[in-house]
Amino acid sequence: MSWHERLYRWILHLLPAHFRENYEDEMARAFAEMQRRDGAWIAWIHACLIWHCLP
C-alpha cells in the first residue's frame, strides 16, 4: 500500500461513521485502482472532486 493510499484511508476517517461503514472499502479500492492506472495526481484530483460533491 502506497503512502497515497494510506493518507486517503486516513482522510476517509473524517467522514461520518455510518457513511464510512458502507463505502470506505469501495472508495479506498477505487482510489488505489485509479492511482495505479492513471497516476497519483489524477487520483487525488478525482478524489477532491468526489469529496466536493459529498453531503
Contacts in CASP RR format, 6 or more apart in sequence:
PFRMAT RR
TARGET T0000
AUTHOR 0000-0000-0000
METHOD contacts of the structure
MODEL  1
MSWHERLYRWILHLLPAHFRENYEDEMARAFAEMQRRDGAWIAWIHACLI
WHCLP
1 32 0 8 1.000
2 32 0 8 1.000
2 35 0 8 1.000
2 40 0 8 1.000
4 31 0 8 1.000
4 35 0 8 1.000
4 40 0 8 1.000
4 43 0 8 1.000
4 44 0 8 1.000
5 28 0 8 1.000
5 31 0 8 1.000
5 32 0 8 1.000
5 35 0 8 1.000
8 28 0 8 1.000
8 31 0 8 1.000
8 47 0 8 1.000
9 24 0 8 1.000
9 28 0 8 1.000
12 20 0 8 1.000
12 24 0 8 1.000
12 27 0 8 1.000
12 28 0 8 1.000
13 20 0 8 1.000
15 23 0 8 1.000
15 24 0 8 1.000
15 54 0 8 1.000
27 50 0 8 1.000
31 43 0 8 1.000
31 47 0 8 1.000
34 42 0 8 1.000
34 43 0 8 1.000
34 46 0 8 1.000
35 42 0 8 1.000
35 43 0 8 1.000
END
